[in-house]
Amino acid sequence: MFDLENRAGSREPAVICASTGRSWSYLDLHEEVMLRLRLIEVLPRALFFLFARNEANSLFWYLALLESQHVVALLNADLSVELRGGLVESYRPDYVVGVDPGSGYVGAAGNGLWSAENAAPEPLHPDLCVLLPTSGTTGSPKFVRLSRGNLTANSEAIARTLRIEPSDRAIAHLPMHYSYGLSVINSHLQAGASLMLSTASLLQAPFEFWIMYGATEATARMTILDAELLASKVGSVGKALPVGELRILDESGNTLPNGSPGQIEYRGANVMMGYALQRTDLQQGDELLGRLLTGDRGYLDVDGFLYVLGRAKRDAKVFGLRVNLDDIEAMVIDFGPAAAVEGKDRIVVFCEFDAPDQLEAAKTRLSARLGMSHHGFDFRSIEQLPTLANGKIDYPTLSRLA
């Protein structure tokens, strides 16, 4: 799936262990995967339980199972014996990796692999590839079933949308059995980038994670959310920098009270002088006088923390209802890259996915969440969304196509 063999010549490390500093090249990674694949490729198609941690051995096993014809369920290695036993009883996996499943299983071929003593082959759908738990800590037997196509579509879309390069390094600190954590792994390996495996939280030492909001017109940054406030101010981009202040304005330019959405205005010493389109513009003085209308929509909470909702001009009116086009894109992003624009009598969604069932599911979701007829949405598949020189989506071009 990740073409490890052909990336064996890459100079970039494939995997780095944050706790020990040890690294594996793509050649090393390929060899580790093949070592495990040789143990399981001769076996009839089977269900494997992989009790995983953010460690190299778990990653090697996951990749080996992806390369095989088997089905792998990714599970939390720290589940209690009771919860673990309940899952084993419910699914009767043919093989278990990572922890000793207890009675009914025997060690097989080392490497932390156990096989069922009296395994009775049970049918597995030919498209089934990975199982992910809906709850990684409660031991719930409810899994999400994923095909290889699901994994490939997601990892390719994310790698392309985020423009992940081989020189990039991702901190893989989220649990491997958690869908977002697995997505980080898949998307970066898809791009031939590097993974730093860590069990530390970005909200704890030695990491600090700062959320910021800004624009080139404000010399880049306008707000900052302190790392210690991430948990209590989820979704916020923070407060204005000490050199500035924020206001939320209505369509007439009046200041709105906290909690009311409107256009974000920033005032501060870091606001640009103005734009330049030609040499003569360089003669102009400070035209904005420290005041910047960002063109973004948002609101301030009671503590003055800013929450950004999207672009102010990214609204559309269909069947008498006003909707935000950024919200529409967010609702269908898990299907693949998409961009929404206003058409003549409906919202046109250009998307990089074209499977009929995906298109229908996306349209149904929008209709249900927005309370609109599905006739208000026109999904059009496109090979790749057009972008501007700065990498942002070229909405003017899409509007002309709509």
Secondary structure, 3 states (H helix, E strand, C coil): CCCCHHHCCCCCEEEEECCCCCEEEHHHHHHHHHHHHHHHCCCCCCEEEEEECCCHHHHHHHHHHHHCCCEEEEEECCCCHHHHHHHHHHHCCCEEECCCCCCCEEECCCCCEEEECCCCCCCCCCCEEEEEECCCCCCCCCEEEEEHHHHHHHHHHHHHHCCCCCCCEEEECCCCCCHHHHHHHHHHHHCCCEEEECCCCCCCCCCCCCEEEEEHHHCEEEEEECHHHCCCCCCCCEEECCCEEEEEECCCCCECCCCCCEEEEEEECCCCCCCCCCHHHHHCCCCCCCEEEEEEEEEECCCCCEEEEEECCCEEEECCEEEEHHHHHHHHHHHCCEEEEECCCCEEEEECCCCHHHHHHHHHHHHHHHCCCHHHEEEEECCCCCECCCCCECHHHHHHHC
